[in-house]
Amino acid sequence: MPLRTPSRAAYLRVVRASAWYDLVVTAGFATPWTYALVHDALSSLGGALGLGVLPALDPMQTLYANLMGSVVVVWALLRILRPLPVHGLCDGVARALFATWQAYALSHGATRLLWLFFVVEVAFGLAQLWPWWRDRRTGPACAPPRAAAP
């Protein structure tokens, strides 16, 4: 059964809100210089809150942080400038994946600071996926069939 698009105005506000969150939180990951600052700030915050510090910076960690930051910034800009319901669906799926890998990292000893990000990933993921799932269960996804042409 094809998916039915969620209610546009309210849903697109959620898509944009999740994009703004992504832009603010991940912009600092996009370059080696800003990532070093974000890394130090997050590590200090984790230490101050007793949640654990980040591992020491190394070139591979920085590369992966920059790749993730760059892609997420571009994805966020797309959702801010041209939000579409399908962008919310795709972002919800991406957040489910991110939350899965964050849970995996947490279960393998990553800093508990990651919980702060995990909670937001799950919340925005549910907010963007729930309308698609709900609409799929409540009725047909398309208009009634047309009469056959003579």
Secondary structure, DSSP 8 states (H G I E B T S, - for coil): -------HHHHHHHHHHHHHHHHHHHGGGSSHHHHHHHHHHHHHHHHHTTS-------HHHHHHHHHHHHHHHHHHHHHHHS--HHHHHHHHHHHHHHHHHHHHHHHTT--TTHHHHHHHHHHHHHHHHHHHHHHHHHS-SS--------
